[in-house]
Amino acid sequence: MASPLLALVCVLLVAAQDAKPEAKPAAKPSKRQAAQEAEATKQKGLKDKADQAKAGAKVPAKSDLEAAPARCVELILARQESLTEGDPKAEWPYEGVYRVAPYEGDGRQAQIPLGYRIGGTSICSSALIRAHRDNGTKELPKEAHAALLRALDFVVAKLDHPLMQPKDYKGYDVRGWGHAYALEFLLLLRQHKLVEGDKLALVETTIPALIAALDAMEHAKSGGWNYARTDAPEGASPFMTAPTLQFLYYAKAQGFEVPAEMVERGLQTLEDSRGESGAVQYATNARSENGKAAEEIPAAVARMAVVETTLHLAGRSSPERIRVAVDSFFAHWEWLEVRRRQGGTHIPPYNIAPYYFFYGHRYVAQAIEFLPEKDRAALRSRLQALLWAVREESGGWNDRVFDRSENFGTAMTLMALLEPKSARPVGWTVK
């Protein structure tokens, strides 16, 4: 028989077990937590895919490389269109997420702003000119020449639109982007004698007007340009400022009057955008003590090369700095690839927008040609391998979720592929 003490202990143990609360099922994650987990899984998948693309990138065969420019030209010509009902096919609009309200005469699709339409058309036109100029063709094929003349008419006509006027404009749109790339297009037409008579006269009068427009659209505080935002406290955008300065150097070299003070302010804001690591921030931070922000190199690799090259052309950088920018591009390329063909614009962790992708490749190709000759061939091959890793089945290139944006991606890639044959951009000197 069990002792009373042992029986009491057993009773207490049973009671203690009975007193324990039943285990509750784990709480379900909230909708917000579930969305965050899903997004994290998606981003990890994109990063893994980008790493694989980088690791598997192979230099294209010589025959593929030689055939690519002709295919690019073919695609660009086939994509010329009109967003204005009844007008001839005369434009290559860039399509991004930014939209404006429809305006009279341009129908439902006119929500793509005029700055994007003019800028995109000018970029594709410049690529077509380079495709034939850099291959030593004395005369453009009739189809290409006709397409360029239609594009010229479109650009000049739309520059007169009220939504492209720079005077007294303050706010955000992309009209300044249109002014900048239109300037490059018209300068190329003029240099290569692709227009004559009334068309040439139109070009000769429009170029000074574009320089004046850029002067009026200059960022009021920092100098340089930020699309059309003239009074934002964060200052100019190197993404916009560096190519614009190159076009102004080009205009000066052709004999047009370019305000030296405007160029010098633009150069200064590019210098102010560089951190000690060489990273170039998204916009000059005029509110900080030294004008710099803590941008990390992976966030800046698509704009570092063009900034250093533009400064070098004005005696403010060096091949060593350019090499750091080029090496950084290759080291962190996968972060650009994570954002290619994705929605949205500036997404963490590095706030990279998809439209930086082929822009970055185009200007890294330019930067490579400023490095010692012994290093260029290997770097060109690395760039070509990455471009072929993301080539579309059509033979073109596209950085956006929009089908129309293949015209922009293909044009920028075409210029990158042609860069070894291209003449070096002109520099800037101050007496």
C-alpha positions in Angstrom: 0.0 0.0 0.0 1.3 3.5 -0.9 2.1 5.8 1.9 -0.2 8.8 2.4 2.8 11.2 1.6 3.3 9.5 -1.8 -0.4 9.6 -2.6 -0.5 13.3 -1.8 2.5 14.0 -4.1 0.7 12.1 -6.9 -2.5 14.1 -6.4 -0.6 17.4 -6.5 1.3 16.5 -9.7 -2.0 15.6 -11.4 -3.5 18.8 -10.3 -0.6 20.8 -11.6 -0.8 19.1 -15.0 -4.5 19.9 -15.1 -3.9 23.5 -14.2 -1.5 24.1 -17.2 -3.2 26.2 -19.9 -3.6 24.5 -23.3 -0.9 25.5 -25.9 -2.4 28.1 -28.3 -1.8 27.8 -32.0 0.8 30.2 -33.4 -0.7 33.5 -34.5 -1.1 34.0 -38.3 1.1 36.7 -39.7 -0.6 40.0 -40.5 -1.3 41.0 -44.1 1.5 43.5 -43.9 3.9 40.9 -42.6 2.9 38.5 -45.3 3.4 41.1 -47.9 6.8 42.0 -46.6 7.8 38.3 -46.5 6.6 37.9 -50.1 8.5 40.9 -51.3 11.6 39.7 -49.5 11.3 36.4 -51.2 10.8 38.1 -54.6 13.8 40.3 -54.2 16.0 37.4 -53.1 14.9 35.6 -56.3 15.7 38.6 -58.4 19.1 38.9 -56.8 19.9 35.2 -57.3 18.8 35.5 -60.9 21.0 38.6 -61.4 24.0 36.9 -59.9 23.5 33.9 -62.2 23.2 36.2 -65.2 26.5 37.9 -64.3 28.3 34.6 -63.6 27.1 33.1 -66.9 27.7 36.1 -69.1 29.7 35.1 -72.2 31.4 37.2 -74.8 29.3 37.1 -78.0 30.7 35.5 -81.1 32.4 37.9 -83.5 29.8 37.3 -86.1 27.0 38.2 -83.6 28.8 41.3 -82.5 29.3 42.5 -86.1 25.6 41.8 -87.0 24.1 43.5 -84.0 24.3 47.2 -85.1 22.4 46.4 -88.3 19.7 44.6 -86.3 19.5 47.6 -83.9 19.0 50.0 -86.8 16.3 47.7 -88.3 14.4 47.6 -84.9 14.6 51.3 -84.3 13.3 52.2 -87.8 10.5 49.7 -87.4 9.5 51.3 -84.1 9.1 54.9 -85.2 5.5 55.9 -84.5 3.1 58.8 -83.9 1.1 59.4 -80.7 -0.8 62.1 -82.5 -3.7 60.8 -84.6 -3.2 61.6 -88.3 0.4 62.6 -88.1 3.2 60.8 -89.9 5.3 58.3 -87.9 8.0 60.6 -86.7 8.8 59.9 -83.0 10.3 57.3 -80.7 8.7 58.2 -77.3 10.4 57.0 -74.2 7.9 55.4 -72.0 8.3 55.6 -68.2 6.1 55.7 -65.2 5.7 59.5 -65.3 2.6 60.8 -67.0 0.8 64.1 -67.7 -2.8 64.8 -68.4 -3.8 64.5 -72.1 -3.5 67.7 -74.1 -5.4 68.9 -77.1 -4.9 67.1 -80.3 -2.9 64.2 -79.0 -5.5 61.8 -77.9 -5.5 59.3 -75.1 -1.9 58.1 -75.3 -0.6 61.7 -75.0 -0.1 61.1 -71.3 3.5 60.4 -72.1 5.0 63.9 -71.5 6.5 65.8 -74.3 10.0 65.8 -72.7 10.0 62.0 -72.9 8.7 62.1 -76.5 11.3 64.6 -77.7 14.1 63.1 -75.6 13.4 59.6 -76.7 13.1 60.6 -80.4 16.4 62.5 -80.2 18.3 59.6 -78.6 17.1 57.1 -81.3 17.9 59.6 -84.0 21.4 60.2 -82.6 21.9 56.4 -82.5 20.9 56.1 -86.2 23.3 58.8 -87.2 26.2 57.2 -85.3 25.4 53.8 -86.7 26.2 55.0 -90.2 28.8 57.7 -89.4 30.9 55.2 -87.3 30.8 52.6 -90.0 32.2 55.0 -92.5 29.0 55.3 -94.6 29.1 58.6 -96.5 25.4 58.6 -97.2 22.6 57.3 -95.0 20.2 54.8 -96.5 17.1 56.5 -97.8 14.8 55.0 -95.2 17.0 56.1 -92.3 17.5 59.6 -93.7 13.7 60.0 -94.3 13.1 58.8 -90.7 15.6 61.4 -89.4 14.0 64.2 -91.3 10.5 63.3 -89.9 12.0 63.1 -86.4 13.6 66.6 -86.9 10.2 68.1 -87.9 8.6 66.5 -84.9 11.2 67.6 -82.4 11.3 71.2 -83.7 7.5 71.5 -83.8 7.0 70.1 -80.3 9.7 72.3 -78.9 7.4 75.2 -79.5 4.6 73.6 -77.5 3.7 75.5 -74.2 4.6 72.4 -72.2 8.2 72.7 -73.4 8.8 76.4 -72.7 11.5 77.0 -70.0 10.6 80.6 -69.2 9.4 81.1 -65.6 8.8 77.3 -65.3 9.3 75.8 -61.8 8.2 72.3 -60.9 8.8 68.7 -61.9 8.5 67.3 -65.4 11.0 66.1 -68.0 11.1 69.0 -70.4 14.8 69.7 -69.6 15.6 66.1 -70.6 14.0 66.8 -74.0 16.0 70.0 -74.4 19.3 68.3 -73.7 19.0 65.3 -76.0 17.4 67.4 -78.8 20.6 69.6 -78.7 22.8 66.5 -79.3 20.6 65.3 -82.1 20.6 68.6 -84.0 24.4 69.1 -83.5 24.9 65.6 -85.1 22.7 66.5 -88.0 24.7 69.7 -88.5 28.1 68.2 -88.2 27.5 65.4 -90.6 25.7 67.6 -93.1 22.5 65.6 -93.1 20.3 68.6 -93.7 20.4 71.5 -96.1 18.3 74.4 -97.3 15.3 75.2 -95.0 16.1 72.2 -92.8 19.6 73.4 -92.1 18.3 76.9 -91.4 15.9 75.4 -88.9 18.7 73.5 -87.2 20.9 76.6 -87.1 18.2 78.7 -85.3 17.0 75.9 -83.0 20.4 75.1 -81.5 20.9 78.5 -79.9 17.3 78.3 -78.7 18.0 75.0 -77.0 21.2 76.4 -75.3 19.1 79.3 -74.0 16.5 76.9 -72.8 19.1 74.9 -70.8 20.4 78.2 -69.4 16.9 79.1 -68.2 16.3 75.6 -66.8 19.5 75.5 -64.8 19.1 74.6 -61.1 18.7 77.9 -59.3 20.9 77.0 -56.3 23.4 74.4 -57.3 23.9 74.8 -61.0 23.5 71.9 -63.3 20.2 70.3 -64.2 17.5 68.1 -62.7 15.0 67.4 -65.4 13.0 70.6 -65.0 13.1 71.1 -61.2 14.7 74.5 -60.9 14.2 75.2 -57.2 14.3 71.8 -55.4 16.6 71.9 -52.3 18.4 68.7 -53.2 20.0 70.3 -56.2 21.0 69.0 -59.6 21.0 65.4 -60.8 24.4 64.1 -62.1 22.4 61.7 -64.3 21.0 64.7 -66.1 23.9 67.1 -65.7 26.8 65.1 -67.0 25.4 64.3 -70.5 24.0 67.8 -70.8 27.5 69.3 -70.2 28.9 67.0 -72.9 26.3 68.3 -75.4 27.2 71.9 -74.4 30.9 71.2 -75.0 29.9 69.9 -78.4 27.9 73.0 -79.2 30.8 75.2 -78.3 33.2 73.2 -80.5 30.8 73.8 -83.4 31.0 77.6 -82.9 27.9 78.3 -80.9 27.9 80.6 -78.0 27.7 78.7 -74.7 27.7 80.6 -71.4 31.0 79.6 -69.6 29.6 80.4 -66.2 26.7 78.0 -66.7 29.1 75.2 -67.7 31.4 76.0 -64.8 28.5 75.8 -62.3 27.5 72.4 -63.8 31.0 71.1 -63.4 31.1 72.3 -59.8 27.9 70.5 -59.0 29.3 67.3 -60.4 32.3 67.6 -58.2 30.1 68.3 -55.3 28.2 65.1 -55.9 31.2 62.9 -55.5 31.9 61.2 -52.2 35.3 60.1 -50.9 34.7 56.6 -52.2 34.0 57.9 -55.7 30.3 57.2 -55.4 28.1 59.8 -57.0 24.9 60.6 -55.3 21.5 60.9 -57.0 21.3 64.6 -56.5 23.7 67.2 -55.0 22.6 67.7 -51.5 22.6 71.5 -51.1 21.3 71.2 -47.5 24.3 69.3 -46.1 27.5 71.1 -45.0 29.7 69.7 -47.7 27.1 69.1 -50.4 27.5 65.3 -50.2 25.3 62.5 -48.9 26.1 58.9 -47.9 25.4 57.2 -51.2 27.0 53.8 -51.4 28.8 52.7 -54.6 26.3 50.0 -55.6 23.7 52.8 -55.8 25.8 54.9 -58.1 27.5 52.6 -60.5 25.4 53.7 -63.5 26.3 57.4 -63.1 29.9 57.3 -61.8 31.5 56.8 -65.2 29.7 59.5 -67.1 30.4 62.0 -64.3 34.2 61.2 -64.3 34.4 61.3 -68.1 32.6 64.6 -68.3 34.8 66.1 -65.6 37.9 64.7 -67.2 37.0 66.4 -70.5 37.1 69.6 -68.6 40.4 68.8 -66.8 38.7 68.0 -63.5 39.2 64.2 -63.3 41.7 61.6 -64.4 42.0 58.1 -66.0 42.5 56.7 -62.5 39.2 58.0 -61.3 37.5 56.8 -64.5 39.0 53.3 -63.9 37.5 53.3 -60.4 34.1 54.1 -61.9 34.4 51.4 -64.6 35.6 48.8 -62.1 32.7 49.7 -59.8 30.2 49.2 -62.5 31.4 45.7 -63.2 31.8 44.8 -59.5 28.2 45.8 -58.7 26.4 45.2 -62.0 24.0 42.7 -60.5 22.2 45.5 -58.5 21.3 47.1 -61.8 20.1 43.8 -63.2 17.8 43.3 -60.1 15.9 46.4 -61.3 15.8 45.8 -65.0 12.4 45.0 -66.4 10.8 45.7 -63.0 8.0 48.1 -62.1 8.4 51.2 -60.0 11.4 53.5 -60.0 13.6 53.9 -56.9 13.4 50.7 -54.9 15.5 49.8 -51.8 18.1 48.7 -50.9 19.9 51.1 -53.4 17.0 53.0 -54.9 18.1 52.1 -58.4 15.6 53.0 -61.2 15.3 50.7 -64.3 16.1 53.5 -66.6 19.6 53.6 -65.3 20.4 50.2 -66.9 21.2 50.9 -70.5 22.1 54.5 -69.8 24.9 53.1 -67.5 26.2 50.7 -70.2 26.2 53.4 -72.8 28.4 55.8 -70.8 30.6 53.0 -69.3 31.4 52.1 -73.0 32.4 55.8 -73.5 34.5 55.8 -70.3 36.4 52.7 -71.3 37.8 54.5 -74.3 39.5 57.0 -72.0 41.5 54.3 -70.3 45.0 53.0 -71.4 44.8 51.3 -74.7 46.2 48.0 -73.3 43.2 47.7 -71.0 40.4 48.5 -73.4 39.8 45.2 -75.3 39.2 43.2 -72.1 36.9 45.8 -70.7 34.9 46.0 -73.9 34.5 42.2 -73.9 33.2 42.3 -70.3 30.6 44.9 -71.2 29.6 43.1 -74.4 29.1 39.8 -72.4 26.8 41.5 -69.9 24.8 43.1 -72.7 24.3 39.8 -74.5 23.2 38.2 -71.2 20.1 40.5 -71.2 19.4 40.7 -74.9 15.7 40.3 -75.9 14.6 37.6 -78.3 13.9 40.3 -80.9 17.6 41.2 -81.0 17.0 44.5 -79.1 17.3 45.6 -75.5 14.7 46.8 -73.1 15.1 48.0 -69.5 11.4 48.6 -68.7 8.2 46.7 -68.3 6.8 48.6 -71.4 7.2 47.2 -74.8 7.7 50.7 -76.3 10.9 51.3 -74.3 12.8 48.8 -76.4 13.5 51.7 -78.7 15.4 53.5 -76.0 17.3 50.5 -74.7 18.2 49.4 -78.2 19.4 52.9 -79.1 21.6 53.2 -76.0 23.0 49.8 -76.5 23.8 50.6 -80.2 25.8 53.6 -79.1 27.6 51.5 -76.5 28.5 48.9 -79.2 29.7 51.6 -81.6 31.8 53.5 -79.0 35.2 51.9 -79.9 34.8 53.3 -83.5 33.4 56.7 -82.4 35.4 59.8 -82.2 36.1 60.9 -78.7 33.7 63.6 -77.4 35.1 67.1 -77.4 36.4 68.7 -74.2 35.9 72.0 -72.5 38.5 74.6 -71.8 38.3 78.0 -70.2 40.8 80.8 -71.2 
